[in-house]
Amino acid sequence: MVRIQEILCGRIFFPSGKARTVADVARRMAELRVGAILVLDDDELRGVFSERDLMMRVVVEGRSPESHRSE
């Protein structure tokens, strides 16, 4: 079985603070040309926010990306 450490070894990560709005995170992802971004809170990993999260949790549900957080 492959360990997570082996999968992630050598990859570049793009962090985002927990307090940022979904719109901020989406703009950052577009700038970096990536499909997902790490959500950190005081340097502790809280999760990963992806394009799929944006579509399923924001767009499909009709939420405002300017007022929702990337938690």
Backbone atoms as SQL, in Angstrom:
CREATE TABLE atoms (id INTEGER PRIMARY KEY, chain TEXT, resi INTEGER, resn TEXT, atom TEXT, x REAL, y REAL, z REAL);
INSERT INTO atoms VALUES
  (1, 'A', 1, 'MET', 'N', 0.844, -1.179, 0.000),
  (2, 'A', 1, 'MET', 'CA', 0.000, 0.000, 0.000),
  (3, 'A', 1, 'MET', 'C', 0.895, 1.250, 0.000),
  (4, 'A', 2, 'VAL', 'N', 0.541, 2.209, -0.826),
  (5, 'A', 2, 'VAL', 'CA', 1.302, 3.455, -0.937),
  (6, 'A', 2, 'VAL', 'C', 0.931, 4.380, 0.220),
  (7, 'A', 3, 'ARG', 'N', 1.941, 4.985, 0.830),
  (8, 'A', 3, 'ARG', 'CA', 1.707, 5.929, 1.933),
  (9, 'A', 3, 'ARG', 'C', 1.535, 7.341, 1.380),
  (10, 'A', 4, 'ILE', 'N', 0.757, 8.146, 2.086),
  (11, 'A', 4, 'ILE', 'CA', 0.503, 9.530, 1.660),
  (12, 'A', 4, 'ILE', 'C', 1.804, 10.286, 1.489),
  (13, 'A', 5, 'GLN', 'N', 2.745, 10.071, 2.386),
  (14, 'A', 5, 'GLN', 'CA', 4.037, 10.753, 2.306),
  (15, 'A', 5, 'GLN', 'C', 4.721, 10.471, 0.973),
  (16, 'A', 6, 'GLU', 'N', 4.613, 9.257, 0.475),
  (17, 'A', 6, 'GLU', 'CA', 5.225, 8.891, -0.802),
  (18, 'A', 6, 'GLU', 'C', 4.536, 9.593, -1.974),
  (19, 'A', 7, 'ILE', 'N', 3.211, 9.747, -1.887),
  (20, 'A', 7, 'ILE', 'CA', 2.454, 10.420, -2.950),
  (21, 'A', 7, 'ILE', 'C', 2.793, 11.905, -2.994),
  (22, 'A', 8, 'LEU', 'N', 2.905, 12.530, -1.818),
  (23, 'A', 8, 'LEU', 'CA', 3.098, 13.971, -1.730),
  (24, 'A', 8, 'LEU', 'C', 4.551, 14.420, -1.858),
  (25, 'A', 9, 'CYS', 'N', 5.464, 13.499, -1.766),
  (26, 'A', 9, 'CYS', 'CA', 6.893, 13.823, -1.802),
  (27, 'A', 9, 'CYS', 'C', 7.249, 14.541, -3.106),
  (28, 'A', 10, 'GLY', 'N', 7.893, 15.695, -2.981),
  (29, 'A', 10, 'GLY', 'CA', 8.358, 16.431, -4.144),
  (30, 'A', 10, 'GLY', 'C', 7.320, 17.326, -4.805),
  (31, 'A', 11, 'ARG', 'N', 6.108, 17.370, -4.278),
  (32, 'A', 11, 'ARG', 'CA', 5.054, 18.212, -4.865),
  (33, 'A', 11, 'ARG', 'C', 5.091, 19.616, -4.264),
  (34, 'A', 12, 'ILE', 'N', 4.605, 20.573, -5.015),
  (35, 'A', 12, 'ILE', 'CA', 4.512, 21.951, -4.548),
  (36, 'A', 12, 'ILE', 'C', 3.100, 22.177, -4.028),
  (37, 'A', 13, 'PHE', 'N', 2.995, 22.792, -2.852),
  (38, 'A', 13, 'PHE', 'CA', 1.699, 23.042, -2.241),
  (39, 'A', 13, 'PHE', 'C', 1.407, 24.530, -2.196),
  (40, 'A', 14, 'PHE', 'N', 0.136, 24.884, -2.314),
  (41, 'A', 14, 'PHE', 'CA', -0.289, 26.272, -2.316),
  (42, 'A', 14, 'PHE', 'C', -1.279, 26.479, -1.183),
  (43, 'A', 15, 'PRO', 'N', -0.836, 27.111, -0.090),
  (44, 'A', 15, 'PRO', 'CA', -1.718, 27.280, 1.066),
  (45, 'A', 15, 'PRO', 'C', -2.617, 28.506, 0.967),
  (46, 'A', 16, 'SER', 'N', -3.720, 28.448, 1.700),
  (47, 'A', 16, 'SER', 'CA', -4.647, 29.562, 1.824),
  (48, 'A', 16, 'SER', 'C', -5.081, 29.638, 3.277),
  (49, 'A', 17, 'GLY', 'N', -5.196, 30.840, 3.798),
  (50, 'A', 17, 'GLY', 'CA', -5.663, 31.009, 5.163),
  (51, 'A', 17, 'GLY', 'C', -7.136, 30.669, 5.300),
  (52, 'A', 18, 'LYS', 'N', -7.523, 30.187, 6.453),
  (53, 'A', 18, 'LYS', 'CA', -8.898, 29.766, 6.709),
  (54, 'A', 18, 'LYS', 'C', -9.897, 30.908, 6.588),
  (55, 'A', 19, 'ALA', 'N', -9.485, 32.124, 6.886),
  (56, 'A', 19, 'ALA', 'CA', -10.406, 33.266, 6.922),
  (57, 'A', 19, 'ALA', 'C', -10.716, 33.854, 5.551),
  (58, 'A', 20, 'ARG', 'N', -10.168, 33.319, 4.492),
  (59, 'A', 20, 'ARG', 'CA', -10.386, 33.869, 3.147),
  (60, 'A', 20, 'ARG', 'C', -11.729, 33.432, 2.601),
  (61, 'A', 21, 'THR', 'N', -12.310, 34.284, 1.766),
  (62, 'A', 21, 'THR', 'CA', -13.578, 33.926, 1.136),
  (63, 'A', 21, 'THR', 'C', -13.332, 32.932, 0.002),
  (64, 'A', 22, 'VAL', 'N', -14.395, 32.245, -0.401),
  (65, 'A', 22, 'VAL', 'CA', -14.313, 31.308, -1.514),
  (66, 'A', 22, 'VAL', 'C', -13.862, 32.046, -2.780),
  (67, 'A', 23, 'ALA', 'N', -14.357, 33.251, -2.991),
  (68, 'A', 23, 'ALA', 'CA', -13.957, 34.039, -4.168),
  (69, 'A', 23, 'ALA', 'C', -12.457, 34.324, -4.156),
  (70, 'A', 24, 'ASP', 'N', -11.901, 34.676, -2.989),
  (71, 'A', 24, 'ASP', 'CA', -10.456, 34.919, -2.869),
  (72, 'A', 24, 'ASP', 'C', -9.662, 33.664, -3.219),
  (73, 'A', 25, 'VAL', 'N', -10.100, 32.545, -2.682),
  (74, 'A', 25, 'VAL', 'CA', -9.399, 31.281, -2.923),
  (75, 'A', 25, 'VAL', 'C', -9.506, 30.885, -4.396),
  (76, 'A', 26, 'ALA', 'N', -10.665, 31.053, -4.994),
  (77, 'A', 26, 'ALA', 'CA', -10.837, 30.727, -6.413),
  (78, 'A', 26, 'ALA', 'C', -9.941, 31.597, -7.287),
  (79, 'A', 27, 'ARG', 'N', -9.841, 32.887, -6.959),
  (80, 'A', 27, 'ARG', 'CA', -8.948, 33.776, -7.721),
  (81, 'A', 27, 'ARG', 'C', -7.493, 33.330, -7.574),
  (82, 'A', 28, 'ARG', 'N', -7.106, 32.941, -6.359),
  (83, 'A', 28, 'ARG', 'CA', -5.733, 32.489, -6.116),
  (84, 'A', 28, 'ARG', 'C', -5.448, 31.202, -6.906),
  (85, 'A', 29, 'MET', 'N', -6.415, 30.288, -6.924),
  (86, 'A', 29, 'MET', 'CA', -6.253, 29.059, -7.686),
  (87, 'A', 29, 'MET', 'C', -6.100, 29.365, -9.173),
  (88, 'A', 30, 'ALA', 'N', -6.861, 30.326, -9.672),
  (89, 'A', 30, 'ALA', 'CA', -6.768, 30.717, -11.087),
  (90, 'A', 30, 'ALA', 'C', -5.398, 31.323, -11.387),
  (91, 'A', 31, 'GLU', 'N', -4.913, 32.178, -10.486),
  (92, 'A', 31, 'GLU', 'CA', -3.582, 32.784, -10.673),
  (93, 'A', 31, 'GLU', 'C', -2.499, 31.712, -10.745),
  (94, 'A', 32, 'LEU', 'N', -2.599, 30.723, -9.868),
  (95, 'A', 32, 'LEU', 'CA', -1.593, 29.670, -9.789),
  (96, 'A', 32, 'LEU', 'C', -1.810, 28.563, -10.819),
  (97, 'A', 33, 'ARG', 'N', -2.990, 28.575, -11.445),
  (98, 'A', 33, 'ARG', 'CA', -3.358, 27.549, -12.414),
  (99, 'A', 33, 'ARG', 'C', -3.337, 26.151, -11.790),
  (100, 'A', 34, 'VAL', 'N', -3.998, 26.041, -10.606),
  (101, 'A', 34, 'VAL', 'CA', -4.101, 24.767, -9.899),
  (102, 'A', 34, 'VAL', 'C', -5.570, 24.446, -9.647),
  (103, 'A', 35, 'GLY', 'N', -5.872, 23.194, -9.410),
  (104, 'A', 35, 'GLY', 'CA', -7.240, 22.761, -9.195),
  (105, 'A', 35, 'GLY', 'C', -7.622, 22.591, -7.740),
  (106, 'A', 36, 'ALA', 'N', -6.655, 22.767, -6.834),
  (107, 'A', 36, 'ALA', 'CA', -6.934, 22.623, -5.409),
  (108, 'A', 36, 'ALA', 'C', -5.912, 23.422, -4.612),
  (109, 'A', 37, 'ILE', 'N', -6.300, 23.766, -3.395),
  (110, 'A', 37, 'ILE', 'CA', -5.427, 24.576, -2.547),
  (111, 'A', 37, 'ILE', 'C', -5.616, 24.131, -1.100),
  (112, 'A', 38, 'LEU', 'N', -4.545, 24.144, -0.329),
  (113, 'A', 38, 'LEU', 'CA', -4.608, 23.744, 1.070),
  (114, 'A', 38, 'LEU', 'C', -5.224, 24.860, 1.912),
  (115, 'A', 39, 'VAL', 'N', -6.066, 24.488, 2.870),
  (116, 'A', 39, 'VAL', 'CA', -6.648, 25.463, 3.794),
  (117, 'A', 39, 'VAL', 'C', -5.941, 25.279, 5.126),
  (118, 'A', 40, 'LEU', 'N', -5.207, 26.319, 5.551),
  (119, 'A', 40, 'LEU', 'CA', -4.441, 26.276, 6.786),
  (120, 'A', 40, 'LEU', 'C', -5.027, 27.226, 7.819),
  (121, 'A', 41, 'ASP', 'N', -4.885, 26.857, 9.087),
  (122, 'A', 41, 'ASP', 'CA', -5.265, 27.708, 10.211),
  (123, 'A', 41, 'ASP', 'C', -4.100, 27.674, 11.185),
  (124, 'A', 42, 'ASP', 'N', -3.387, 28.791, 11.302),
  (125, 'A', 42, 'ASP', 'CA', -2.172, 28.848, 12.144),
  (126, 'A', 42, 'ASP', 'C', -1.199, 27.730, 11.796),
  (127, 'A', 43, 'ASP', 'N', -0.912, 27.588, 10.516),
  (128, 'A', 43, 'ASP', 'CA', 0.024, 26.585, 9.985),
  (129, 'A', 43, 'ASP', 'C', -0.419, 25.147, 10.230),
  (130, 'A', 44, 'GLU', 'N', -1.678, 24.936, 10.585),
  (131, 'A', 44, 'GLU', 'CA', -2.211, 23.588, 10.756),
  (132, 'A', 44, 'GLU', 'C', -3.188, 23.296, 9.614),
  (133, 'A', 45, 'LEU', 'N', -2.993, 22.170, 8.958),
  (134, 'A', 45, 'LEU', 'CA', -3.848, 21.801, 7.837),
  (135, 'A', 45, 'LEU', 'C', -5.268, 21.547, 8.315),
  (136, 'A', 46, 'ARG', 'N', -6.225, 22.258, 7.718),
  (137, 'A', 46, 'ARG', 'CA', -7.646, 22.092, 8.048),
  (138, 'A', 46, 'ARG', 'C', -8.401, 21.386, 6.933),
  (139, 'A', 47, 'GLY', 'N', -7.822, 21.368, 5.731),
  (140, 'A', 47, 'GLY', 'CA', -8.481, 20.691, 4.634),
  (141, 'A', 47, 'GLY', 'C', -7.916, 21.106, 3.294),
  (142, 'A', 48, 'VAL', 'N', -8.582, 20.646, 2.261),
  (143, 'A', 48, 'VAL', 'CA', -8.213, 20.979, 0.891),
  (144, 'A', 48, 'VAL', 'C', -9.463, 21.504, 0.204),
  (145, 'A', 49, 'PHE', 'N', -9.344, 22.637, -0.464),
  (146, 'A', 49, 'PHE', 'CA', -10.461, 23.215, -1.200),
  (147, 'A', 49, 'PHE', 'C', -10.168, 23.031, -2.678),
  (148, 'A', 50, 'SER', 'N', -11.098, 22.410, -3.404),
  (149, 'A', 50, 'SER', 'CA', -10.865, 22.080, -4.809),
  (150, 'A', 50, 'SER', 'C', -11.910, 22.729, -5.722),
  (151, 'A', 51, 'GLU', 'N', -11.661, 22.613, -7.011),
  (152, 'A', 51, 'GLU', 'CA', -12.637, 23.090, -7.998),
  (153, 'A', 51, 'GLU', 'C', -13.980, 22.389, -7.802),
  (154, 'A', 52, 'ARG', 'N', -13.943, 21.127, -7.467),
  (155, 'A', 52, 'ARG', 'CA', -15.186, 20.373, -7.224),
  (156, 'A', 52, 'ARG', 'C', -15.934, 20.953, -6.027),
  (157, 'A', 53, 'ASP', 'N', -15.214, 21.309, -4.956),
  (158, 'A', 53, 'ASP', 'CA', -15.852, 21.946, -3.798),
  (159, 'A', 53, 'ASP', 'C', -16.534, 23.240, -4.222),
  (160, 'A', 54, 'LEU', 'N', -15.850, 24.012, -5.042),
  (161, 'A', 54, 'LEU', 'CA', -16.410, 25.272, -5.533),
  (162, 'A', 54, 'LEU', 'C', -17.720, 25.022, -6.279),
  (163, 'A', 55, 'MET', 'N', -17.720, 24.043, -7.152),
  (164, 'A', 55, 'MET', 'CA', -18.915, 23.746, -7.930),
  (165, 'A', 55, 'MET', 'C', -20.039, 23.173, -7.078),
  (166, 'A', 56, 'MET', 'N', -19.741, 22.157, -6.273),
  (167, 'A', 56, 'MET', 'CA', -20.777, 21.432, -5.540),
  (168, 'A', 56, 'MET', 'C', -21.284, 22.181, -4.298),
  (169, 'A', 57, 'ARG', 'N', -20.400, 22.857, -3.594),
  (170, 'A', 57, 'ARG', 'CA', -20.782, 23.484, -2.329),
  (171, 'A', 57, 'ARG', 'C', -21.156, 24.953, -2.452),
  (172, 'A', 58, 'VAL', 'N', -20.805, 25.572, -3.576),
  (173, 'A', 58, 'VAL', 'CA', -21.085, 27.001, -3.737),
  (174, 'A', 58, 'VAL', 'C', -22.005, 27.232, -4.939),
  (175, 'A', 59, 'VAL', 'N', -21.524, 26.933, -6.119),
  (176, 'A', 59, 'VAL', 'CA', -22.275, 27.238, -7.345),
  (177, 'A', 59, 'VAL', 'C', -23.607, 26.488, -7.395),
  (178, 'A', 60, 'VAL', 'N', -23.585, 25.175, -7.247),
  (179, 'A', 60, 'VAL', 'CA', -24.803, 24.370, -7.351),
  (180, 'A', 60, 'VAL', 'C', -25.832, 24.752, -6.289),
  (181, 'A', 61, 'GLU', 'N', -25.357, 25.096, -5.096),
  (182, 'A', 61, 'GLU', 'CA', -26.266, 25.461, -4.010),
  (183, 'A', 61, 'GLU', 'C', -26.666, 26.936, -4.038),
  (184, 'A', 62, 'GLY', 'N', -26.174, 27.683, -5.014),
  (185, 'A', 62, 'GLY', 'CA', -26.556, 29.078, -5.174),
  (186, 'A', 62, 'GLY', 'C', -26.030, 30.010, -4.097),
  (187, 'A', 63, 'ARG', 'N', -24.896, 29.662, -3.509),
  (188, 'A', 63, 'ARG', 'CA', -24.293, 30.500, -2.462),
  (189, 'A', 63, 'ARG', 'C', -23.398, 31.569, -3.081),
  (190, 'A', 64, 'SER', 'N', -23.186, 32.638, -2.355),
  (191, 'A', 64, 'SER', 'CA', -22.321, 33.718, -2.823),
  (192, 'A', 64, 'SER', 'C', -20.866, 33.413, -2.479),
  (193, 'A', 65, 'PRO', 'N', -19.977, 33.333, -3.487),
  (194, 'A', 65, 'PRO', 'CA', -18.561, 33.091, -3.197),
  (195, 'A', 65, 'PRO', 'C', -17.894, 34.255, -2.470),
  (196, 'A', 66, 'GLU', 'N', -18.494, 35.435, -2.538),
  (197, 'A', 66, 'GLU', 'CA', -17.923, 36.596, -1.856),
  (198, 'A', 66, 'GLU', 'C', -18.192, 36.589, -0.354),
  (199, 'A', 67, 'SER', 'N', -19.231, 35.866, 0.082),
  (200, 'A', 67, 'SER', 'CA', -19.582, 35.904, 1.508),
  (201, 'A', 67, 'SER', 'C', -19.288, 34.594, 2.247),
  (202, 'A', 68, 'HIS', 'N', -18.954, 33.515, 1.544),
  (203, 'A', 68, 'HIS', 'CA', -18.668, 32.250, 2.196),
  (204, 'A', 68, 'HIS', 'C', -17.170, 32.028, 2.330),
  (205, 'A', 69, 'ARG', 'N', -16.795, 31.361, 3.400),
  (206, 'A', 69, 'ARG', 'CA', -15.392, 31.067, 3.695),
  (207, 'A', 69, 'ARG', 'C', -14.996, 29.722, 3.107),
  (208, 'A', 70, 'SER', 'N', -13.715, 29.534, 2.904),
  (209, 'A', 70, 'SER', 'CA', -13.183, 28.317, 2.284),
  (210, 'A', 70, 'SER', 'C', -12.920, 27.214, 3.301),
  (211, 'A', 71, 'GLU', 'N', -13.746, 27.097, 4.297),
  (212, 'A', 71, 'GLU', 'CA', -13.542, 26.103, 5.360),
  (213, 'A', 71, 'GLU', 'C', -14.077, 24.766, 4.966);
